[in-house]
Amino acid sequence: MKRRRMILLAALATAAVLALGGATWAIAGGGDDEGNATGPEANRAKAAAIAHVGGTANAVERDDEKGATWEVEVTKPSGDTVDVRLDANYRVVAVDTDSETADDNGGGSSDDANGDG
């Protein structure tokens, strides 16, 4: 009976440590959920996106679509919102119409690296 109690207590302690560690990681920004990437790399991604299309960076997150490493949501001077996808070297991979602000046809992708549309 004593052995069973020790195993149960050890399992509970392990679960508590894992839960606290996961919460700490998420609070500290370890999870790059929707626009929550921070730090010097995220700042560099924002700067590269703004340099390419102009405007204001709204959010930055890690990305894995279209060969990108970063996705930066930018509001262009025209008021249009685009997603600028960058590779690991902060070069533009694609500029996509932001689906959250696109018209009812489901948005679109310019897939160009010029930021023209």
C-alpha positions in Angstrom: 0.0 0.0 0.0 2.8 2.4 0.8 4.5 1.7 -2.5 1.3 2.4 -4.4 0.9 5.7 -2.6 4.5 6.7 -3.5 3.9 5.9 -7.1 0.7 7.9 -7.1 2.4 10.9 -5.5 5.3 10.7 -7.9 2.9 10.7 -10.9 0.9 13.6 -9.5 4.1 15.6 -8.8 5.3 14.9 -12.4 2.0 16.0 -13.9 2.1 19.3 -11.8 5.6 20.1 -12.9 4.7 19.5 -16.6 1.6 21.6 -16.3 3.5 24.5 -14.6 6.3 24.2 -17.2 3.9 24.3 -20.1 2.0 27.3 -18.7 5.3 29.2 -18.1 6.4 28.4 -21.6 3.2 29.7 -23.1 3.2 32.9 -20.9 6.8 33.6 -21.8 6.0 33.6 -25.5 7.2 30.1 -26.3 4.0 29.5 -28.3 3.8 31.7 -31.4 0.1 31.7 -31.6 -1.6 34.2 -33.9 0.8 37.1 -34.1 2.6 36.6 -30.8 6.1 36.1 -32.0 8.5 38.5 -30.2 12.2 39.1 -29.9 14.9 40.3 -32.2 14.1 37.9 -35.0 10.4 38.9 -35.0 11.4 42.5 -35.1 13.7 41.9 -38.0 10.9 40.1 -39.9 8.6 43.1 -39.2 11.3 45.5 -40.5 11.8 43.5 -43.7 8.1 43.3 -44.4 7.6 47.0 -43.9 10.6 47.8 -46.1 9.0 45.7 -48.8 5.4 47.0 -48.8 5.4 50.0 -46.6 2.8 50.7 -43.9 2.6 49.3 -40.4 3.2 45.8 -39.1 0.2 44.5 -37.1 1.4 41.1 -36.1 4.2 38.6 -36.8 4.2 34.8 -36.4 6.2 31.8 -37.4 5.0 30.3 -40.7 5.5 27.2 -42.8 3.4 27.9 -45.9 5.0 28.5 -49.3 8.5 27.9 -48.0 8.2 30.8 -45.5 9.6 31.0 -42.0 7.8 34.2 -41.0 4.4 35.8 -41.7 3.9 39.5 -41.0 0.5 41.1 -41.3 1.0 44.6 -42.6 -1.5 47.4 -43.2 -0.3 49.2 -46.3 -0.5 53.0 -46.7 -3.6 52.4 -48.9 -5.3 50.7 -46.0 -5.2 47.3 -47.5 -4.0 44.5 -45.2 -1.6 41.9 -46.6 0.4 39.0 -45.2 4.0 39.2 -46.1 5.7 35.8 -46.0 9.5 35.8 -45.5 12.1 33.0 -45.6 14.7 32.4 -42.9 16.9 35.1 -44.4 14.1 37.6 -44.3 13.6 37.7 -48.0 10.1 38.0 -49.3 8.6 34.7 -50.5 5.0 36.0 -51.2 2.6 38.8 -50.5 -0.9 37.6 -49.9 -4.2 39.5 -49.5 -5.1 39.1 -45.9 -8.1 36.7 -45.9 -9.6 38.4 -42.8 -10.0 41.6 -44.8 -10.6 40.3 -48.3 -13.9 40.5 -50.1 -16.4 37.6 -50.1 -14.7 35.6 -52.9 -12.3 34.2 -50.3 -9.5 36.6 -50.7 -6.6 35.9 -53.0 -2.9 35.6 -53.3 -0.7 37.8 -55.3 2.1 35.3 -54.8 4.5 38.0 -56.0 7.5 39.3 -54.3 6.9 42.8 -55.5 4.0 43.8 -53.2 2.0 45.1 -56.1 -1.2 43.4 -55.4 
